[in-house]
Amino acid sequence: MKTFEELGVATNIRKAIEEMGYENPMPVQEEVIPYLLGETSDIIALAQTGTGKTAAFGLPVLQQINVKENVPQALILCPTRELCLQIAGDLADYSKYIDHLRVLPVYGGSSIESQIKSLKRGVQIIVATPGRLIDLINRKTVDLTNVRYVVLDEADEMLNMGFTESIDEILSKVPAERKMLLFSATMPKEIAKITKKYMQNPKEITIGRKNEGSNNVKHVYYMVHAKDKYLALKRIADYYPNIYGIVFCRTRRETQEIADKLIQDGYNADSLHGDLSQAQRDYVMQKFRIHNIQLLVATDVAARGLDVDSLTHVINYGLPDDIESYTHRSGRTGRAGKTGTSIAIVHVKEKSKIREIEKIINKKFEQGVIPSGEAICEKQLFNLVDRIEKVKVNEDEISNILPSVYRKLDWLEKEDIIKRVVALEFNRLIDYYREAQEIESPSDRYTREESFPRRRDRERSDRSSGGSRGAERGYSRLFINIGRTDNVNPATLMGLVNDFVPEKVNIGRIDILQNFSFFEVPEKDAQKVISSMSRQEQNGRRISVEVAQGGSGGGDRSGRDRGGFSSQRSDRDRGPRKSSDYKSSSSRSSKPSDKSGHRKGESGRRPKFS
């Protein structure tokens, strides 16, 4: 392994990074730094988040800045305000012993006037988000004609966020002879287009395999029924007493709902999503960085650029539609040489997606077993014992009160004191899980059957009989006139319900067929879902939702066309059928539920663990 001195890093920069704890270069730094210092061609570097990319481009760029020229010489583009501030802060730390070098972060959500004043005073390095930089360009307050280095950090994220046109405009303002470095965790087609358009014979440096996940991250999935996902999340959080992680949800609404539930159940949690103001986002992130929040519930967009090195877990409450997003999510943990765990809570329909992800990241998922109440209590107990052993005792502070405490407890033996401490801490926890129902996992046979597409003859049968099954007890089975032909999967169907139905609705079993689908909702919510979703549009096509005929037979739907309406009645004449027109039967029993959708015995507040 080479040293930073052997890579050619200057003495004043080495002094700064050694004070920060840098000892030996990480693989991406070892590859990129000498090339940036010695070569003139462009570079494409493919590496996961948290592998030391900022230092890989930051150290050589700093070293080649001419501080006598008080004009922008390097431009670093990144997708979010959080990443912009993090990169600018790191560069300021690296350049601690470089006199007269100024780095300016440029981002939205803060005063543009103060940024303009800083530009007028003169800076050598600009770290910017595309939107705010375009604004400054249009105001003619930033001059990029002297830029010699352009870095696109997390380029795939910027493209996913719709910055393609902004990047085009920005790159048209910098000199053609500039040196360009593109960093990306994945290599989608859009990145290839940028490299072809703006880079000259770039050298590609890949750390690991393309799109591969970090070697420091363990991947685990828990298979549960859709209705049990939140209960599974709580048990996972309880099983890891010192968890410090991000829970990824698919929509803003789901993010807020899960965060609210966790808070109500006694967890140190909060939400991060696009509906929050910048001030609210900053407040939540500050609490998370100082560990006042253990679980941050976030959407993919809100978490982009979030840089926290010590995450123990990333939890996928729902798998993302694209595998690249999973790579970015899991890359939030296992950073800076530390290990981490990426957990996916999935239902039966998502089993095939797990296999797809495994192929891309070249890692195998472990199938986890939802912890039992007994296992959770034992894990929490040993965590308490560990904390007691390691607690720092300040003798001077407590010496005056200890004699009184000794006299008060003198009649108790050591074993009695230990028992009482444990009981005081864990009676609530033990009582909580004593009555809790264990979470039922789908059987292997059920999993195998649901992991494969149904045949056409099975589809016809399901279509005519409401899916060849009745709804689960307490649920209504609904028909919707979109299916796999419309690029619908369980996740997108749940997203449609979240988008169109004004209040929270629990969704049970989902069956996606070729031209239509079935899904189950609580009986009390069925009419609300039907009225809210019917005649909405999905990709320009009008949606129809109605109660499906029972799985025990009860009628023939074969007269329906692909749109889900009877061929004997027009769309205008057709009204929603009443639930009383159908017979529903339950094919399997379920646990009693309370109003919030939690199983009986797990609906109360979680005891707070100190």
Number of C-alpha atoms within 10 A of each C-alpha: 9 11 13 24 12 10 18 15 18 15 12 14 20 20 15 18 19 13 11 11 8 13 12 14 19 20 18 23 23 18 17 21 22 17 17 22 17 10 10 13 16 23 24 22 26 24 26 28 26 19 20 18 23 19 22 22 24 21 24 23 22 24 17 15 18 13 16 9 13 17 23 24 24 25 22 24 24 26 27 24 23 20 22 24 20 18 25 23 14 15 23 19 15 23 23 14 15 16 8 12 20 21 21 23 20 27 23 16 11 13 10 15 10 11 18 17 11 15 21 13 11 17 20 24 25 26 25 26 25 24 17 18 22 17 14 18 15 10 10 10 14 19 15 19 14 15 22 20 23 21 21 19 25 26 25 24 22 22 18 13 13 11 18 16 10 18 21 13 14 16 14 12 13 18 14 14 11 20 21 25 23 25 25 24 25 25 17 14 9 13 19 11 11 16 18 11 10 15 20 14 11 19 14 12 15 18 18 15 14 18 23 22 28 27 16 16 22 20 20 18 21 21 25 22 19 17 16 19 18 18 18 22 22 16 16 21 21 22 20 15 18 12 16 21 27 30 24 26 23 21 20 22 18 19 22 20 16 21 23 16 17 22 17 14 18 14 22 18 25 25 26 26 21 15 12 14 12 14 11 14 17 14 11 19 22 13 15 21 15 9 13 15 19 22 26 24 29 26 23 19 19 20 22 22 22 15 19 16 15 17 22 21 25 27 25 23 23 18 24 18 13 10 19 21 18 20 23 22 23 26 24 30 30 26 24 15 13 14 17 24 21 25 25 27 25 21 24 22 22 20 17 12 16 17 13 12 21 16 11 16 19 16 17 14 18 12 13 14 15 22 16 16 21 11 13 20 20 14 15 20 17 12 15 18 12 11 11 10 9 8 8 8 8 8 9 7 9 10 10 10 9 12 10 11 10 11 9 10 12 10 10 11 9 10 8 12 13 13 10 12 11 14 13 10 17 20 13 15 20 17 12 19 18 13 12 16 14 16 18 11 17 14 11 10 8 11 17 12 12 16 14 11 12 15 10 11 9 14 19 16 16 21 23 22 22 28 27 18 19 24 27 21 17 15 22 27 27 23 23 23 22 27 20 14 11 14 11 20 20 19 16 13 20 18 15 16 19 18 15 15 16 11 13 13 19 17 17 18 19 22 17 23 25 18 20 21 26 25 24 23 22 20 16 12 16 21 21 14 21 21 16 16 21 17 13 15 13 12 8 7 13 14 17 21 25 25 25 27 30 24 22 17 19 14 14 13 19 13 12 15 12 14 17 21 18 15 13 9 11 10 13 6 6 11 10 13 13 10 16 8 9 14 15 25 17 17 14 10 9 11 10 12 14 12 7 11 16 17 21 14 17 20 17 14 14 19 17 13 14 6
